[in-house]
Amino acid sequence: MRLLFRGPKLPGSRYMKTASLIRRLSLCIGWVGCGGAFCLFYLNWRTPTLRQNISSPIYTVGDANYAQAVDAGEGVIQLGSLPLGIYAGQQVFRTPQEARLHLEYLRKEKSGWGVYQLSGDFEIDTYSQGDGRHFIRRTLLANRKHEFRELVGRTGTDLSVKQFDQTPNQGWRQLAGQGKFEAAARSIENYLRDHPDLSPFQIGNLHFHAGQMRAFARQYDPARDHFESSLHERDETKAPVKFNAYVRATIALLDEDSQTLDECLKKSRPAHHSMVKSPT
């Protein structure tokens, strides 16, 4: 099949040369157009959004170079997401406490790293992938270092398991009491990582509390994973509440499975349910 040039008829070689020139010009114009569009997109992607009125700050973590750039009044560009999942964007956090816990998880809190506020709004410029992590959808600027004040009580992983897990205003309970549920969950996850010598009972309890915190933060998939990990090998037969049945009831609640929920609740406290009488 031949491609015909629909222009004025020219004799012999002049016709072929003109058709070839027009094709080349068309290709060049197409390439220039595509290149121009890509350059415009690239420049727009690389340019950070600088919001003036921020109601929900965004935080990230950075090394000592961030501090130098911020002190120089320049800041550090944090790239946003790209289409088709090519790049998710910089991972960010809702609170500075969550960002600091991420530093603890990375073991970078004593290596010159710090927490920095970005130039965007968390409710507008971020998105979640459904696993509890958040990323920026637009390119932003890390332009302010967050300075921490010492908290009342202690939340670090150097606490004993009783202090961290069972003592009011200590460990994860301090963060939970302030409504920082995701930060509380991260602190439990860090504690589990740093204390591999805990007993199965202690590990189960910590996973259960981490699941509660993830659920309160509306992060149901990681909450379910923690609840599954909290199940004991067997329930204590003399315990007033059957722990495994209670955990499965909690999972059923997340799954909106009312039938399983009712069954598990009955199993969790069989003595109590056997004494319940129908109203007369």
N, C-alpha and C positions, 0 to 999 in steps of 0.2 A: 504494500500500500504506500503510495507516494504522497508526500506533503506538498500541496500546491500553494504557491505564493499568490495571493489574491490582489495583486497590484497591477499597475500598467505593464503591458507586455514590452519587454526590451529585447533587443537582438542578442542571441547567444550568450557569451561569457558575461556581458554587462548585467544581464538579468540574474544570473547565478550569483555574481559578486554582490549585487544589491540585496538579494534575499538573505545571503549569509551575513551581511553587515547588519541588517535589521534584526535578525535572530540574535546576534551577539549583543546588540544594543539592548534588546529586550531582556536578555539574561543579566546584563550589567545593571539595568534599572531595577530588576527583581532583587538581585543581591544587595544593591545599595539600600533598597527599601527594607529588606529583612534586617540588614545590618543596622540601619538607623533605628528600627523598632527595638532591636535587641539592646542597642546602646542606651536608648531611652529607658527601657525597662531596667537595665543594669544600674544606671545612674539613680533611678527612682528607688530601687531596692537598697542601694548602698547609702542613701540619704536618710539619716535618722529622723524620726518623728519627735518633736519637742513640744510636749503638752504644757500648757500654762496652769490649767485647773485640774489637779489630780485629787480624786477622792479616795482611790484605792491604790496605794503605791505598789511598785513591783521591785523585787530584790533579786540580785544575782550574786555570785561569788567570783573573786578574781585574785590574781597573784600580786606581788609587789609592784609590777609595772602599772597596774591599775591605779595604785596610790600615787605614783609619780605623775601619771597623766591627769588625774583629778586635781592634784596640788598645782599643776601647771595651768589649770583652767581649760584643759582640752577634753578630757573624758575619753572613754573607750567605746567604740561602736560595737553594738551587739546585733548581729544579723538576724532578721526575721525569717519566716518560713518561705520555701519556694514551692511552686505548684507541683502536682503529681507526686508528692512525697519525696522529692529530690533531697530536700533538707528540711528538717523539722523546725529549725529555729533554736535559739539559745534557751536552755532550760532555766526557768525562773521560779520564784517562790512568793507566796502571798505575804509572809511576815519575815522580819529579819531573824527571828528565832528559828524558823524552818530552814533558812539559808545557813545559819550557823550550825545547825544539826547536820546539814549536808556536808559541811566542811569537816565535822567530826567523823562522818562516815568515810570521807575521802582521806582522813588522817592528815589534813592540811591546816588545821586550826593554829598550829604553832610553826608554820613554815612561811610566814609573811603574807599569807592569804587573808582576805577580809570580805566583808559583806558590803555591797554597793547598791544604791537605789538607782533605778532607771528612769528615763524621761517619759514614761508612759503610764497608763492607767490599767490596773490589773483586770478590771471588768470589761475593758474595751480592747486591749491590745494583746491578750493572751488566749490560749485555748488549751483544752485538756485532751489527752489521747485515751482517757478512760481508765488509766492505771494509776491515777493519783498524781502523775507528773504534769506540769504545765510548761508551755513553751510560748515564746512571743511570735505573734503573727506578723508584726511590723518591725522593721529595724529601729532600734532605740539607742540611746546613749547612756552609758554608765557615768554619771556626772556628780555623784555625791557618795562619800563613804559613810556608812552607818556606824556610829559609836555606841557601844553597848554600855548600859548601866548594870551594875551587879544586881542580880535578882535576889529577893528574899528567899532563903532556902537554897537547896542544891539540887541540880538536875543531872549532874554528870554521871558517867559510867563507873566512876571510882567508888560509888556508894555500895554498901552491902545490899544483897537482894532484898532483905527485909526493909531497909531504908528506902530503896528505890521503888519497890513495888507495894509496900504495905503502910508506909508512914505518911500521914497527912502533911501537905505542903512540902513534900520532898519528891525527888524523882519525877516520874511522868505525871503524878497527881497534881503537882504544882502548875504545870502547863495546862492540864485539863481544867483545873479550877479557874483559869483565866480564859477559858473558851478556845484555847489553841490546840484543837484536837489533832490536826495533822502533825504539828510539832511534837505533841505527846506521843503519837504513834511512831514517829521517827526516832524519838529518844529510846523507846522500848526496843525498836529494831536494832539500834546501835548497841544497846545493852546486851541483847542476845548475841550479837556478833562478837562482842568483846569478852563474853563470859561463857565459853564453850563447856565449862566444867559444871554447869548447873545440873540439878537433878531433873529427871523427866517431869516430875510434878511441878517444879518451879518454871521449867520451860513452857509447859502447858498453860500455866496461869498467865505468864507474860504474853504468850500468843493470844490468849483470850482477851486480855486487856487491850492489846494492840488492835485486835479485831473490833472491839468496841469503839476505840478512838477513830479508826478508819471509817466505821459506819456512821459515827456522829459527824464526820467530815464529808459524808455522802460519797465515799469512795468504796463502793460495795464489792467490787471484784477483789481488791487486796484484803478487804475485811473478811470475805468468805475464805480466802486462802489462810488467813491467820486462825479463823475459827476451826477449819479443818485440821490445822497443825496443833491445835490445843487439846484435841481429843486424847483422853487417857487410854492406856491399854485395856483397863477394865475399871468399872465404877466400884467405889466402896459400897459393899452391900448394906452397911449399917449407917451410911450417910443419910441425913434427912432429905437432901436434894441430890438426885442422880445427875452428876455433872455432865456426862456424855449426852444424856437425853436433853438436858437443858441447852447444851451447845447446838445439838441438831434442831431444836426448836427455834433457836436464834437464826440458824441458817435458813430454815423454812420461812421465817418471818421476812428475811431479806428476799427470798424467792417468791414471796406472796403465795405460798402453798399452805392454805388454811387447813387442809385435811391433815397433812404431816405435822403441822404446828400443834393441832389439838392432840394428836396421838403422842407426840413427844412430851407435851406438857403433862399428860396423864402419867407417862412413864417416869417423868422427873420427880414426881412426889406421889408415889402410889399410895402411901399411908394416908396422906391428906385427902386424896380423891376418894378413897374408900369410905371416908367418914362424912363426905358431903351428902346431904339428903335433899330431895326435891322439896321445894316450898309447898306448904299445905294451904 
